[in-house]
Amino acid sequence: MASAIQKIALNASRDIPFNELVLSHSNVRRVKAGLSIEQLARDIERRGLLQSLNVRPVLNGEGAETGAYEVPAGGRRFRALELLVKQKKLAKTAPVPCVVREAGSAILAEDDSLAENVQRVALHPLDQFRAFRDMLEKGMSEEEIAAAFFVVPAVVKQRLRLMTVSDRLLEIYEQDGMKLDQLMAFSISDDHDRQLQVWEIVSQSHNREPYLIRRMLTEKTVRASDRRVRFVGLEAYLAAGGPVMRDLFEADDGGWLQDSTLLDRLVMEKLAVAAEDIRAEGWKWVETALSFPWGHTRQFVEIDGVPAVLSEEDAARLTALHSEQETIEAEYAQADEFPEDIDTRLGEIEQAIEALEERPVSFDPVDMQRAGALVSLDTDGTLLVERGFVLPEDMPAEPEDGHDESEGYDDTVVHHGEGDDVEGIGTEDTFDTEREEEDGLKPFSDRLLTELTAWRTLALRDAFAGNPHIALTEFLHTLVRDIYWQVSGADCLEVYVREISLLVHSPDMPGSLPAHALRQRNEGWKHDLPEDEDALWRWINGLDGTSRLALLAHCLSFGINALHESSHGPSLARSVRERLARADRLATALTLDLAEAGWQPTVENYLGRVTKARILEAVREARGTEAAERIAHLKKNDMAQAAERLLEGAGWLPEALRTTNVPERTEREEGAARMTDSHDAVAAE
């Protein structure tokens, strides 16, 4: 016969006047945590007491009940009620709902107190989100919800942001299929289909980091820190109805702009307005573009402007600043570093000198009537205006025995308009998503090799110009070859530098780090040069040794040629091989690293231009065999895009851009890559 299950009896509950309650010494909560007593009191004042107190009768020395009750569990609620009584918001005799445990119970008071605090489960974030959402739908504002739960409105906004996440992903999170930080990463996009696509990819990978989810969801957007956004202003884009993706859970630097077409239109409209202001100065023509190709000014003859004359006051101030600078530098010549206040002062002096020396330039109105200006965006998002360029056909006719002023200018470059193809962007070997190339490590096309080596040439020039010792060595080597090996004759000193045109290049090269450094260096020297030839010789003669070497390296850098050229005939092929071999030697001496210079493989500049075998080779070398195998099944277009994500930051270079003694990645980077190889590979599928 089955025995009956013994039934439990719950403790009785009753209302006890507040003045008959005292806080028990058995209450285990001693350290203040969570909501303050003041906040809890305000919450009880607003909504009343939601949870009863757990109390026991207070006994006297003989073990008899005294009529008072101690509170071992619910001490914070007791203190909040006590505060309300002190504030006269609650009567001393107000009845308080209590659960009363009998005197002499076998369960210790400390046991009850500990159980109440330990055996509680925090609300699941998804439940909190749903509660906030329901309250919002029933008329409460975000600020009212925040005030009700004593949190800042940002917390409510974050939770409510989960409304943008697909219900399917919310279900996966509820079933512990993903972590909260992963779910929050999906909230930056409200495209549920794309969210599910990304989850399908990352869920098959070991790498499910939130940063990867965010990157995949924002890969077709424009960062708010982009130079175009800085130029037009985020406010203008928003005012035009442009959508922005924001991340309420992480610092997003302003978010991501989703409509790049609208952004480009706003940029061109603002550039057009700026161009009209420039045209009003009296120029014959003004041309605008987001950016012009590298070497775009070579087709023009440049006219000289005259810097504005310094006032006597500014001239005296400039002299005083130079004097102060020299005094400080002489005083601390032997010090390892400047004191902080002195270093700050030197920075202020340099800025003041630069402001006085970089004076606006004026042009002859007659010259302006045949010249023009180029208006574009600089790398920092500011307006870049280049003035004083004349097309060769607009130059005045030369007398028969006159000197051709345009000598040295390359007139083979086509001047492109707004809608024309720019230099370096042709149709040869461009990526055709409809045509699957056969597998195999096919040789690079001549055009791709030329574009890659144009990038290398530009970076080599920058490194060369920044290393006067190597520059002088190369210069002397050239002279010795000419003199002792009779390679070419010499009349007085027929040494010259012929600037090598980089007519064919990838679209990313004009905005690269080497391009920016070379432009800055060139503008700096151009600003310092005197106006006539005699003054130039005296100026150079008066330079200190360091400045002379720096100027020499800069001038020689324009003649650096590491370009691949398609060769027809053994003589030309041999000449190209010899030139590239010398360029390799120079790159090795300069420890040139194209990855550090800013080149990285993209669909446009490499991955979309080579076979699938080449793409897999790149991923295998940079991220490992497993990563390559995981994208091997993709079509070429998808494979190229996946490889671009995988190779980002890997420091991988194609063979044509590598330098002999410069490793592709340091040992530290290799170690980090090995840890993430298998993780990142699947995420790129």
C-alpha positions, 0 to 999 in steps of 0.5 A: 500500500503506497504511503501518503505524501506528507503535505507542507504547510505555508507560513501564515501572512498578516498585516502588522503595524510598522511600529511593531517591526524591528530590523533583525541582527540576523539579516545577512545583507550588510553591504549596500548594493544595487538600488539605494534605499532612497530609490527603493523608497521612491519606488514604494511610494509610486507603486506600493510594496510589491513583496511582503516582509519575512518576520519572526516574533521577538521573544523575551528572556523567558521565551514569551512573545513580546508583541514585536516582530523582527525582520531577518529577510526584507531589510532593505524594504524595511529601511525604505519604509522607515525612510518614508515614515521619517518623511511623514509619507507613511503613518507609523501604524501603517499595516505592512504585509508580512509572512510570519514564521512561528517562534522556535522554528528549526529554520534559522533566521540567517537561513531565511535571510540568505535564501531570500537574497541568494535564491533569486534569478535576475530577469533575463535581458529579453524579458526586460526588453519585452516588458519595456516594449509593452510599456512603450506600446501602452503609452509610456515614454522612454524617459518615463520607463527609465525613471520608473526603474531608476536607469538612464534613458540610454539603457532603455534605448539600448534594450528597445533597440533590440526591436530591430532584431529579427524574431528568429534571432530573438528566439535563438538567443532565448534558447541560449543559441547566442550570447547577448553581445552577439544579439546586440551586434545585430541591432545596428541593422534593421534588415532582417533578411541580411541579419539572418544571412549573417547569422547563417554564416557565423553560426557555422564558424568558431568566430562569432565575435560581435565585431565580425557581425557588425563588420559584415552588416556594415560592409556596404555602408560608409563610415561617418568618419569618411572624408566625404561625410566630414566634408558635407557634414552628417547633419546635411546628409540626415536633412536630405533623408539619408539613413544612418545605422547606429550602434547603441551598445558600442562607440560607433564614431557617428555610425554608418551611412547607408546611402552612398549615392546620396552622399556622393551627390551631396559632395558633388553639389557642395563641390559645385558651389565651391567651384562657382566661388573659385570661378568668380575669382576670374579663372577661365575654367574650374574642374571638380572631382571627388579626387583626381588621378595621381599626376593629374597636373602633368598635362598643364603648365603651371603659372606662378602666384605672388604671396601676399606681402607681410605687413611690418607688424607681421614681419616683426612678429615672424622675426621674433618667433624665429628668434624665440624658437632658436633661443629655446632650441639652443638652451635645450640642445643637450637635453634628451627631451623638452619639458612639457611646458617648453614643448607646448610653447614650441608647438605654439611657435611653429603653428604661428610661424606656419600661419604667417609664412603660408600667406595667400597667393595672388595671380596676374589677372591676365594669366588667370584669363587663360588658366584654371583651377582644380577643386576636389576633396583632400584626404582629411575631408577639407576642400582642396583647391589647386590654382594656376594651371594652363592647358598647353593649347592656351599657352601664348605662341612662342617666338621662333627662336624662343624657348618652349616653356612647356618643355618637360610636360607630358602632353600624352595624358588625357584631361578627363571630365567629370563623367570620363574614365580616370587614369588607371581604370580601363576595361582590360582584365576587369572583373567579369562576374558572368565569366568564370576563369579556369583555375590555375596560377595564370600569369598576371596581365600586363596591366595588372602588373603595371598597376601593382608596380605603379603602387610600388614605385610610388611607395618606393619614391616616398621611402627613397625621399625619406632616406637621404643616405640611400638616395645619395648612394643611388645617385653616386652609383648612377654617376659612377656608372656613367663616368667609369663604365661609359654608359653615357657621356657627360658635358660639364655635369649632365645629370638629370632627373626625368619624372616618370609618369604613372599613367596607369594605376589603381583607383586607390593609389592617389589617396594612399599614404605614400601619395599624401606624404609625397604631396606634403613634402613637395608642397613644403619644399615648393613653399621654401624655394626662392623665385629666380634661378640665381637666388635658387643657387645661393639658397641651395648653397646656404642650406645646412647639410641635412637640408641639402641631403633631404632636398636631394633625396626628394628631387631624385625620388621623382626619377624612381622607376619600378614599373613593369612594362609590356616588352616587345623584343629581347632588348626591351625585355632585358632593359625592363628586367635590369630596371626592376632588379635595381628597384628590388635592390633599392627596396631591400636597402630601404626595407620597403613594406607595401603593407605598412605603406597602406596597400591591401588587396581588394576586389577592385585592385587585385582579387577581382583581376586574378584567377580563383587559384590566385585568390585561394593562394593569397588566402592560404598564405595569409590565413592558412589552408583551412581558411582557403578550403572554406571559401573554395566552393564559392563562385569567383565574385563571392570568393573575391569578396570573401577573400577581401574580408579575410585578407583585411589587416593580414599584411599579405602582398602579391609577389610583385609587391614584396621586398626580399628582406621584409617579412610579410608579417611579424611573428606576433602577427603570425601567432595571432593569425594562426589563432583566427585562421579557422575562425575568420575563414567561415565568416567570410563565406 
